[in-house]
Amino acid sequence: MSDGQRQLLERIEPLLESGDTASLGELLNHERSSDIAEVIELVDNEDKRTILDVLDKPKSARVLEKVDEATRAELFDLLKAEELSTLLSYLDPDDAADVISELPEDERTELLESIPPDESAEIIELMRYSEDSAGGIMDPVVVSVREDATVAQAVSKIRASEIDEDFYFIFVVDRNQHYLGYVRVRFLLTRPEDTRIGDVIDRDTLYVTTDTDQEHVKNIFSKNDLIVVPVLDRNHKLVGRITADRVIEVADEEAAEDLYTMAGTDADELDNFSAVHAARVRMTWLLPCLIGTGITALVLMFFKDRFDIQNLSLVYAAAFAFVPMIAAISGNAGLQTSAIVVSGLATGRLAALRLGQVFAREVRIAMLVAVSCGLIGGVACALLLYMKGNTGNVKAVRLMLAFGAAMFSAIMVATTLGLFLPFLFRRISIDPAISSGPLVTTANDSISVAIYMTLTLLLV
């Protein structure tokens, strides 16, 4: 919460306690809806209701759209069906569709039936698209003209439009609504009124289709410095537009989603106040990790038997002390590589999309890191053995060599996994960020420990 939002909360708390709704309304109706949304998330349900009641309807609608999902779920319980229907009428169709999609199926159907048919039709059309696609985030309200129209006709259409956002282009279509390009608004202001739109149209324009993933849409905007992009259906017909402000929201969502996935949790955890729900989400990831660490324990037990057979139980005990170091360093090295690759894939950087180029770079880095960690780890192993008085023991020296070699090998294997798994997951349509999560980290632990104990057994 910013200082301004904190100050706003401090100003409205006394008004809420005293019940001075007149002063509260006068105060809040001059504040930004985004600031009010931040504040309303922190007060109890009774105060939430009071705040919504003192706001004018358009601002209440914007606050409802801007609060987090958990708070919005509470507001759904506080608002009557007719009140919710009224608020949704003040939202753009794309925002209204996002809000309605969070309701249970039966309540969603009932609410859509209470909305005027012309408005509900647009919302229903948007809801049939995936929420992560261009169709799911687009605004279906667009201004378009035919290519045989004149500049004067285009200006008249802009004046008659109901779009309440700034725009810089007017889209051009043929008689069948197929997209042809756009005309910049400045051309409409500087060309003679009888100029044909077809003579000033820019046909070399970017567009997306309704099934384009929102992450790809975000990358198109960032790479080309776009303000708006048209959305076309499979038949190349103009069906909507996506603006830069919507893409900023998408960028935040995608960044948060990747962060949660790499951490082994889920964004839903922040949208639900239930501790049970949060624990269930985390255990979905941690339970497989628990199983994975059990596999690591089995690996160690397997090698314990081998060391006992050769009467090397003391060597095993010494080697066992360095297992956490091997597992931690190799796991983190693999995580660093996968984080770089996942970030590159998410942002659509061309360098990250070329496996051969990334492989050549990361292998060189991994070699330097592995050699450095192997040498440093070997020296650390020698110092620890010296402190225990085992420095003159031939087996201790071999253990040190085994440790250094194992550190090098484990880092190379972990880096290779961190490099290839994101590409593999992307190929099979799974979020590459999962490859950086606890599951792969646990796999690195088991593999690195197996490498270490095998080398120790062979060299000692």
C-alpha positions, 0 to 999 in steps of 0.5 A, spaced: 500 500 500 502 506 498 503 512 502 497 515 499 492 509 500 495 509 507 493 516 508 486 515 505 485 509 510 486 513 516 482 519 513 476 514 512 476 510 518 473 515 523 468 516 518 466 509 518 466 509 526 462 515 526 457 513 521 458 520 517 456 517 510 455 524 507 462 526 509 465 519 507 461 519 500 464 526 499 471 524 500 471 517 496 467 520 490 473 525 489 478 519 490 481 514 484 477 508 484 484 504 484 486 507 491 479 505 494 479 498 491 486 497 495 482 500 501 476 496 501 480 490 501 482 491 508 476 493 512 470 488 514 464 486 510 460 492 514 464 497 512 465 494 505 458 495 504 458 502 507 463 504 502 459 501 496 453 505 498 456 512 498 460 511 492 456 513 485 454 507 481 460 508 475 465 508 481 462 503 485 463 498 478 470 500 477 472 499 484 468 492 484 472 490 477 479 493 481 479 489 487 482 482 488 478 476 487 477 474 494 474 481 496 470 481 490 467 474 492 465 477 499 462 483 495 458 478 491 455 476 497 453 483 500 450 485 493 443 483 491 442 480 484 439 487 481 445 491 484 450 487 481 446 487 475 446 495 475 454 495 477 455 491 471 452 495 466 457 501 467 463 496 466 466 495 459 463 488 456 470 485 457 471 487 464 464 485 465 465 478 462 471 477 467 467 479 473 461 474 471 466 468 470 468 468 477 461 467 479 458 460 480 454 457 474 447 458 477 448 465 479 452 467 473 446 464 468 441 468 473 445 474 472 446 474 465 438 473 464 437 479 468 442 484 463 439 487 457 439 482 451 444 486 447 449 487 453 448 480 455 450 477 448 456 481 448 458 478 454 456 471 453 460 472 446 466 474 450 466 468 455 466 463 450 473 464 449 479 462 453 480 467 459 488 467 457 487 468 450 486 474 446 479 473 445 478 473 452 481 479 454 479 484 448 474 489 448 469 488 442 467 495 442 470 498 436 470 503 431 471 501 423 469 504 417 469 501 410 474 503 405 470 506 400 468 511 405 470 518 406 474 522 411 468 526 413 464 519 414 469 517 418 469 523 422 462 523 423 462 515 425 467 517 431 463 523 433 457 518 434 461 512 437 460 510 445 468 508 446 470 512 452 477 511 451 482 515 447 484 511 441 489 513 435 486 509 429 480 507 426 480 500 423 478 499 416 474 493 413 471 491 407 463 490 406 464 483 409 467 486 415 474 483 413 480 487 416 484 491 411 488 495 416 487 502 419 487 509 418 491 514 423 486 519 426 491 525 424 490 523 417 482 524 418 484 531 421 489 533 415 486 530 409 480 533 405 473 531 407 472 527 400 478 523 401 477 516 400 479 512 406 482 507 401 487 512 399 490 513 406 489 506 409 495 503 412 495 495 410 501 493 413 499 492 420 499 487 426 493 484 428 492 478 433 486 472 432 481 470 438 485 464 440 492 467 440 495 466 447 495 473 452 502 472 453 504 472 446 499 478 445 503 482 451 510 480 447 507 483 440 505 490 444 512 490 447 516 489 441 513 493 437 511 499 442 503 498 440 498 502 443 492 498 440 492 492 436 485 489 432 483 482 434 480 478 428 476 471 428 478 465 424 475 468 418 479 474 418 473 478 421 474 484 425 471 482 432 475 487 437 481 490 440 486 490 445 489 496 448 495 497 452 492 498 459 489 491 458 496 488 456 499 491 462 494 487 466 496 481 462 504 482 464 502 483 471 498 476 471 503 472 467 509 475 471 506 473 478 503 466 475 510 464 473 513 466 479 508 462 483 509 456 479 517 456 480 516 457 487 511 451 487 505 454 489 499 458 485 496 465 485 489 462 487 492 462 494 492 470 494 485 470 492 482 465 498 482 467 505 482 460 507 488 457 510 486 450 508 485 452 501 492 455 501 495 449 505 492 444 499 495 448 494 502 448 497 501 440 498 499 439 491 506 441 490 510 439 496 507 432 496 511 429 490 517 433 493 516 429 499 516 423 495 522 425 491 526 426 497 524 419 499 527 417 493 534 420 495 534 417 502 533 410 498 539 412 494 543 413 500 541 407 503 542 403 497 549 405 497 550 404 505 549 397 503 555 397 498 560 401 502 558 395 508 560 390 503 567 393 502 568 394 509 568 402 508 562 404 513 567 410 515 568 412 508 560 412 507 559 416 514 564 421 511 561 422 504 554 422 507 556 429 511 557 432 504 551 430 501 547 437 503 552 441 499 552 437 493 545 437 492 544 444 494 549 447 489 547 443 483 540 444 485 541 452 485 545 451 479 540 448 475 535 453 477 539 459 475 539 456 468 532 454 468 530 461 470 534 464 465 531 460 459 524 460 462 524 468 462 527 468 455 521 464 453 516 468 457 518 474 454 519 471 447 526 473 446 528 470 439 535 468 443 531 464 448 527 460 442 533 457 439 535 451 443 542 450 439 544 458 441 542 457 448 545 450 449 552 453 446 552 459 451 549 455 457 554 449 457 560 454 457 557 458 463 556 451 466 563 448 465 566 455 468 561 454 474 562 447 475 570 447 475 570 453 480 565 449 485 568 443 484 575 446 486 572 450 491 568 444 494 574 440 494 578 445 498 572 445 503 572 438 503 580 437 504 579 443 510 573 439 513 577 433 513 584 436 516 580 439 522 578 432 523 585 429 523 584 425 517 588 429 512 594 424 511 589 418 510 589 416 503 582 414 503 580 421 505 584 424 499 580 420 494 574 422 498 576 429 496 577 428 489 571 424 489 567 430 492 570 435 487 569 430 481 562 429 483 560 437 484 563 438 477 558 432 474 552 434 478 552 441 476 553 439 469 547 434 469 543 439 473 544 445 468 543 440 462 536 439 466 535 446 467 536 447 460 532 442 456 526 441 460 523 448 459 524 447 452 521 440 452 515 442 457 514 448 452 513 443 446 508 439 450 504 445 451 506 445 459 508 451 462 515 451 462 515 455 469 514 448 472 520 445 470 523 450 475 519 448 481 520 443 486 519 437 482 525 438 478 529 441 484 528 434 487 530 430 481 536 434 481 537 432 488 536 425 487 541 425 481 546 429 484 547 424 490 547 418 486 553 421 482 556 423 488 556 416 492 557 412 485 564 416 484 566 416 492 565 408 491 569 407 485 574 412 487 575 410 494 
